[in-house]
Amino acid sequence: MPNYPIDKIITDFDETISERDNISTLVHTAADNRGGEKEEFLAAWQEMVQWFLTRYQRVCDAWQDHQHSIVDFLKSFEQLETVSIQRVMTKGFLEGVTREELRAVGRNVVKKPGVDEVLSRLRRDGVAVEILSANWSQTLIEGATEGLYDQIITNNLTYDAEGRSTGDIDLHVVSARDKLREFRERKKNPPNPDKIGNGGVTRTLYIGDSISDFLAILDADLGVLIGQNRIAMQTIERFRLPTQRLQEGTRFDSSRHYQGTILLVDSWKVLDNFLSIAE
């Protein structure tokens, strides 16, 4: 049985565990309850998406020639993130959906190849698995990842007495700094104090796919970026962030210090091979 250079893995959900972002999936689920208004409802949602993407790109473009820190860059998105979520709640885009519907939708989420096997094996071998996500529905994530996690830290919809979403979101994780705060809190919480090595310190890996994950990635003992997100790659280049690409045969080197380096992977299989250390 392999051992691992970590005691805990904290992973993003959308486009890290899942193949694609699931925010629109939530809205389309709510749209199914709109009857004859569904087409108009979805058209309004597309306008909302375009409104957000246009402003998101403006924030990115405004930093083309700036020489500030990655923290300042990521902080500049927070107002847009907050305003956009308030617009989602005000317009009722998530109103009327039930927990049962969301759990069923979650079960149908397409996940990245190999992620089920990797997370299941890590948990079986004593590595804690926690999901840290800015998704708006913990219930959807639960449906998609049943048996793969020890804890989920995310946002959640609120429900009325009949068990239907009010359209409001109980917010905990929105920005990159929120993820960093929650990640640091989770680092201080050992998965199993009796089994932790490394002088009693929890050794933690964080994996995500986008710029909202960068602060946690850079803070982790092992920080991993999965995939080829365009803005993430542009940000790495713009701020000259240190990276190492993990190939199929790359293995963890105990003599190296990885914190502060973004480990680039194309698949969960490559990450699994990197982490596995034969006894």
C-alpha positions, 0 to 999 in steps of 0.5 A, spaced: 500 500 500 502 506 498 503 512 503 503 519 501 507 526 502 500 529 505 495 528 510 490 532 507 487 534 500 483 540 499 480 540 493 476 545 489 469 542 485 467 546 479 472 544 473 477 541 478 472 535 480 467 536 475 469 537 468 465 543 467 462 549 471 455 547 474 453 554 476 448 554 469 446 547 471 443 550 478 439 555 474 437 551 468 434 546 474 430 552 477 428 554 470 425 547 469 420 549 475 418 556 471 413 552 466 411 557 460 416 562 463 422 558 462 424 561 455 424 568 458 427 566 464 433 563 461 434 569 456 434 573 462 440 568 465 444 569 459 444 576 459 446 576 466 452 571 464 454 576 459 454 582 463 458 578 468 463 576 463 464 582 460 466 586 466 470 580 468 474 581 462 475 588 463 478 587 470 483 582 467 484 587 462 485 593 467 491 589 470 495 588 463 500 594 465 500 594 472 506 591 477 502 590 483 502 583 487 497 577 485 493 579 492 492 586 489 490 583 482 485 577 485 482 582 490 480 587 484 475 582 482 471 582 489 466 587 488 464 584 481 463 577 485 459 580 490 455 585 486 453 579 481 451 574 486 446 580 489 443 580 482 442 573 482 439 573 488 435 579 487 432 576 480 430 570 483 435 565 478 435 560 483 428 560 486 423 554 487 428 548 486 428 543 491 434 539 495 432 532 492 432 536 485 439 538 486 442 532 489 439 528 483 442 533 478 449 532 482 449 525 481 449 526 474 455 531 474 460 529 469 467 528 473 474 528 471 477 522 469 480 518 475 477 523 480 473 518 483 478 512 484 484 517 486 479 520 492 477 514 494 484 511 495 486 517 498 481 516 503 482 509 504 489 510 505 488 515 511 488 522 507 483 526 509 479 529 503 475 536 504 472 540 498 472 547 498 468 551 493 465 557 491 459 553 488 452 556 490 449 549 492 452 544 497 447 539 496 449 539 489 456 537 491 454 532 496 450 528 490 456 529 485 461 526 490 458 521 495 463 517 498 469 521 496 469 527 502 470 528 509 467 535 509 465 540 504 466 548 505 461 552 500 455 556 500 448 553 500 441 555 498 436 557 503 429 554 503 422 555 505 417 551 509 416 547 503 423 545 502 423 550 496 429 554 495 427 562 496 433 564 491 437 567 497 444 564 498 447 563 505 454 565 503 461 563 506 466 562 500 466 567 494 473 570 493 480 568 492 481 571 499 475 567 502 478 560 499 485 562 502 482 564 509 478 557 509 484 553 507 488 556 512 483 554 517 482 547 515 490 546 515 490 548 522 485 542 523 488 535 523 485 529 520 487 524 525 492 527 530 494 520 532 497 519 525 500 525 523 507 525 522 512 531 520 513 533 527 505 533 528 504 538 523 498 537 518 501 536 511 496 539 506 495 539 498 490 544 495 488 543 488 484 548 483 483 550 476 482 557 476 485 564 479 480 564 485 484 558 487 491 561 486 492 564 493 490 557 497 495 553 491 501 558 493 500 557 501 499 549 501 505 545 502 503 542 495 499 547 491 496 544 484 493 547 478 489 542 474 487 543 466 489 549 462 484 555 464 486 561 459 486 566 464 489 562 469 495 561 465 495 568 463 496 570 470 501 565 471 505 569 466 503 576 468 506 575 475 511 570 473 509 565 478 513 559 479 511 553 476 513 546 475 509 541 470 508 534 473 509 529 467 506 522 467 512 519 471 514 525 475 514 523 483 514 527 489 521 528 491 522 529 499 528 533 498 525 539 495 521 544 498 514 545 494 510 551 497 510 557 493 510 553 486 504 552 482 504 544 480 501 544 473 497 537 472 493 535 466 489 529 470 488 526 476 492 520 474 498 524 473 497 527 480 496 520 483 502 518 480 506 524 483 503 523 490 504 515 491 510 513 494 512 505 495 513 503 502 
